[in-house]
Every structure is written in structure tokens, then in C-alpha cells.
């Protein structure tokens, strides 16, 4: 005989204590993280519009209530009933990977963290359901168990749904009308909520103007130690910010300049909350200007990171799913047994109660089968993905808008989990990797977020990801090519080297360069498609109001001025992590040991981090060529500065000979005594190089060190200085000028750098080394010291005898004509000037012509063409490979044996052979 639930009422039941509401809310240490839970629910519901606003009400604690209104799919009464079941979520077993919610806890924990009470209004199929969850009610009534009034209304008649056990409206199966219960629910809601009458309640339903949607009202917000609300709505009427005391929970200091805006402003945080924003969000009646973070960066580049390390999550999920499936299949069998048992007992009974009972059992069995099928499909998918290599797309770029706002942003299923993770930077006071932003969207199969969605459950796997992202970030820094002129690069966009954490200059020229480098990317207010606005050439960007109301019809780009046009965003070029060989790694390790961090004689010694020493070693090994250095012809090997060997074959070590700095003079007869110099002379004749001393020095910087002892000359040729462009002379060097490139002996190695300032009175100058570009490692040298020499072309005083006399009689008009011809030759296709306008430019127009922006545009276009060509070639190769595979499979089925892994050349040869055989056989 079957037992009913009423017969088990005498047994003890597990209860959810009222105190759990507070305990559950403490998982959110970041206030905006708690608010994001409610935003996530709107996104999962498919909402296109979400309004976040506050309403002033002095009768409430804090003086206002906070509301979230969306036009999502809404909920039936049965769906709302599942909301108050802690830990239950219908999203958990869905195959839709875009769903953020998985735990069935976000609404309760997030709402209870912000306020003591909340009330929910939802609308679907013209049925309105209200959910009331109030800690104030429990405290006032001294209730220990959680009670949730849930009235249900017909929004057409404003009357409660009149459900009975025998007749139920779709979506309200769990609701049965009880007049006493309904009146009690309305009494509690009007007493403990901000809406004191039934008319006020229906006004909230009327705010949901779409056919479906949800409104959530949080009230009696929590207060800080000062008695003010934790959420500050007074400082900015169009934003919601966190007060300074709550920010101290996240940061050691309360410096607004150093604290990222996203930690202080809800508007800023929501703007980057999603990897691909597709929802129109307004805060305090003003639209949030959302961002697609990868496309707001300068010189973005993506890398494919592949690893088989991420198996822990998949293995745990499979084990959990298998256990749940076994249990669920047992429940399905039990439900089917109950249905069959009732059917056999009923026979041909026409009792309404028996029929109703049978229908409930059948519905319950069908629901269990549906859940089991979804779980089974999910389990099959997870098993197939277990042994696959997980591939993550890592995107890096430069934030030229705010260099201090750098770090890694980690998303999970399109939702932001961690932001501003500092990796790859050995020292925050150095320019190395400064301004670089990394972005990665991790699928749930790789890493699982915690319940509060502010961290990841498996910290070991997460730190493994960050470690590898640091390697890719350093690779990106090398790929950008700015590491050898990083200071000049940032100065181009308005940054100063000694103010790493400051915002860039508001100089109009710097603003124009930033706008040109990264044109505005905005989202249409109507179709929500992303559009790249063309650069207009002026320094005035769109205002906040213009961006809020911007639509495709406002686009000056005619090809993308309609909402029907497809969304077109730039293809981010791909990079590759270049693995170093074992020999290179061994050399780097030995070099990192040999290179000791520089120390100052004043006793203020400072150590470099391992990453800094590693980056320094890489710079030495790569032998970078600075912009001010010269490139010597490879044929003139005798021009390289050789160091004489001071060791002999005898056991005793001979004292080193003092090197004399001499300039090898070259006569008209090329009378040079050494064999190497004779070879050089012949090479000079063959290449028609200048023969006079002045021309020789100017064109090739031919300077050679001669040792007094020429016995070991052959050995000396094998020992070369790492800097081929170093200038060595026989007498004292002329005084350097500010900005000159010099090479100096420092801490046992010759290091290149730049002259910062000179002191003619003391005959000294100070230089900054490229390897240690900070003020604490600057060093001073005397003009007469032999420890330094020039790199590249010496100052004017040194090469005045080698000056090339230009034609000073060349008219200005000829120079202008050549300049115009050069501009027209390099004119980008989308430049705001045409060739005819360039031809008609006056002298004044040419003097105001911004060459820096012009050349930068030319470089960008050339780079884009090359990258597009590479992308087209990659697509062509993929298409050819796919076609080859299809033809191979087809021919193998017809009896022709062609290996699947053969090359394209072998494939063509085999096809040609088979074709010839067929022609002969026919």
C-alpha cells in the first residue's frame, strides 16, 4: 500500500534556519560582486534591457531602495517557487554554455548582502507572481524558520489565480488558491514592504511594460560604521559607488588615484562585466557605455594556449554526474512503478481523485525522465571532452588610454571573475610590460568559479593559468617591438617616464594620437551591434550623451550606417610563443648568474628580481639595434672592434697590453700594412667606397683597435665586442650631448645607454643604462674617462671633417615638391586628404602637417595589409587541406590508396599518377 506524505508528518524534517540568510550572504566580500549576481540573472533570462535605479524613501533604512528591472523571459509561479529552494537551479543541466548561474544561490546571497529585505515581481503569460523574502519580518515576528509569501495574480483582472486541485493554469501547478493564505500573504507584504497598498503592488507590475520581465526591489540596505549606506548614491547622481570605508576592505590604501575605477564605480564595473556585452544597461536613468575589452586595446594580439593540465574539473564533473544519474535512474524506475501500480489498482475507475492522483504521478515521472535525459547528454559530452586538449585564447594589448590600469582580466563563460591580476611585471616601478592588458575567457569545463563568482575553486589550476599567461605577456611585449624605445613610445601618447601611475597628458596632439591609434568602438543603442567609428582628425571625441544615444544611422561610415549591416570587427592577429632551445636556456641561466645587479657606491644597494634579470639577459642576447645606432656592412668584417688576447701558451700569464685608441688612416694608395687591412682595402675598391678619411669615417665609421703586440692578431679577430657600432678613437672623446647614445663599462660589462645631462664645468655627464632604466642606477662618467665610447654617429664636433656638403642652393620650391610627392606616394587610402589637396597645399599648410600621425597611419596600414595577407594565406591553406582530406577520403573509398597525412606535393603527384593510369586504361 502506497504511503502519502501526510503519513510522514510525524518524522523529523531538516529545517533552514533564519540565520542562514545572513551566513549565506557573507560569501560576498565585494559589494559589486553581490549586485552582479542580479545582473547575471537578467542576462541568463535573455533580457535586452536592464534598468538599475534607486527610489528615495525616507521610511526605509538608508533612505532609498534599489531596483533591478529587466525585459527577460520572466517566470511562472512554478519557477518562482524554485527560487526559494536553496541550491536548486534549472540551468545546471542545460547544454547552453552561455548560462552563468549554476548554483541556484545568487539571488538570495546577493540580495541579502546588500539589504535586509527584497521583493520580486515577475510577469509571464499575463500572470504576475510576487515573492517576498524579508529578514525584518522574521525579526519582528520572532520566526526562526524562513517563510516566503508568494501571491499569484491575473494581471488582467488584478485578482488572485483561482487554482484548484482539479483545474490549474499552465505554470501554476504548485499553486492552489486559499483565501485565508492569500489574505495573510497580502497583509505581510503591505506591512513589511515599501508598498503599503494593493494598488502600489500592481503599479510595480505595470513598470514591466514588456510582455515578460522581472522587477527586484532591495530595501533596508546595510549601513557602514558611520551610519551611511554602504552604497553611495549621493556623490554621483548618475552612478552608484562604494564609500571609502568599504574600499579599505579591498585595498591597503584609500588613494582614489591608485584604486581602479571598476572597484569604486558600479557603472565602470558593469561596463566590463561581460566579455561580449549584448544587453542595454542603464544606471540611474543613464545608459552604461559597455566595452568589448579586447577591441579597445592598441596593437592587440592573440595567442593559442593549449594544455592537457585542466582535467580535474572534468573528472570531478563526470564522477558527480555518474552518481547523480544512477540515483536519478533509480528514481525514474520507482516513479514508473508507482504509475503502473496505480493504473492496475484503478482498473476502470472513474473517480476524479484517482484520476488526479494518477496524473500527478505521470507528470512527476515525465519530469524525472526529462532531467535524466539532459543529465545523460551532458555526461556524454563531458566524457568526450575529457581527453581533449584544452585550448584557451589569450589576448594581449596596450592600454594607451590609462597606462596604470594594466593586468589580466579573467572571464568565465563570458562573465568577469578576476580583474587587474598583476603578472609578468618584475617591478611596478619599471616600464617593462607596463600598460599591457591580458584578457582570457575560460569555459566552465576548464575552471569552475566559486559560488560568489569572484575567484576559482581550484586555485592550483588557476595559478597555473596565470603563470603561463605571464610567459605569453612577456612574449607579447617582445612582439610589439617597443621594448627598445619604450620611453619614446609612451611619450608619443602623452606619458612621462617618471610618473608611471599618472594619467596621460591632455595635450591636443597627444589626444589626437591616442584617438588615431585606437578609434572609438561603440554599440548601437538600437540593434546593439558594435561599430568602429572612423578617425575624423580632430581631438574632440563623442560626449557621454552622444554615446548613450548613438545609433548606426549616425555613423559617418556609409557601409556601416544601417542596423541591417553585419557587425564587422577587426581580426586580431595571432602570435606564437617562441620556445627557446636548450642551448639558449643554458646561456641565459649562465648569463643571469654572471650579471649581477648594479650597486651604487653610496651604499644604497638594490637587488633586481629574477624576472628583471631574465629580461635583461634576453635583451643582451638579442643584441637590439637602437634607433640612433648605425648598421655596418657585413662585408667589412675588419671594421668590427676586436679585443686582443692577453694570454699566451706558457703557464705564466702575461700582463695585459694597454690598448691604444687609433684611427686607421687610409691613403689614396690604400697602403695598409696588415693583411686584414689589405683585404679591407680591396673590398673598399670593389664597392666604390669613399677613399678620403672624412668620407670614410662618415660612411662606415671604420675604426679598429691596434695592439702594440701584433703576435696574436689572428686570435684577436675572433674576439669581438657585442656592439658593432661603438666608436673608438685615439684621443680624448669630444663632450657628449644630451640624448647621445653611448656605451660604458659598468659592473664588469659594457652596457649601452643614453646621456641624461652634462656638466661642462665639472667635465662630467650622467647616463642611464638600457638594461636598468630607472633613476637609482644612473651613473656619471668623466669626459676624459676611457671607460665609455660613442655608439653610432659621434657629435658634430667629432665628425665635422667628415661632413657631407649639401647643395645649399637648391630652391625651396624643389624641396616642397619632393615632400609633396613623398606624401602622395605614401598617402593611406582613408586619409582625410586627397592627392589633389596635397598638391594644392601651401607652405603654411605643409608646416602644420602632422608627420608623426601620418607616418603612424602609414605603418598601421602596411601592417594591416601584411597581417591580412597572412590571414588570407592561412585560410587558403586550411581550405586546401580540408579539400585534400575530402578528396583523399573519397579516393580511398574508391580503392585508391592515398595516405591521409601526405604533403600537398605528394598528394598532387599521386593524383597525377592516378589520372595518367585512368587515361591509359580508358
Order of alpha helices (4+ residues) and beta strands (2+ residues): alpha-alpha-beta-beta-alpha-alpha-beta-beta-alpha-beta-beta-alpha-alpha-beta-beta-beta-alpha-alpha-beta-beta-beta-alpha-alpha-beta-beta-beta-beta-alpha-alpha-alpha-beta-beta-alpha-beta-alpha-alpha-alpha-alpha-alpha-beta-beta-beta-beta-beta-beta-alpha-alpha-alpha-alpha-alpha
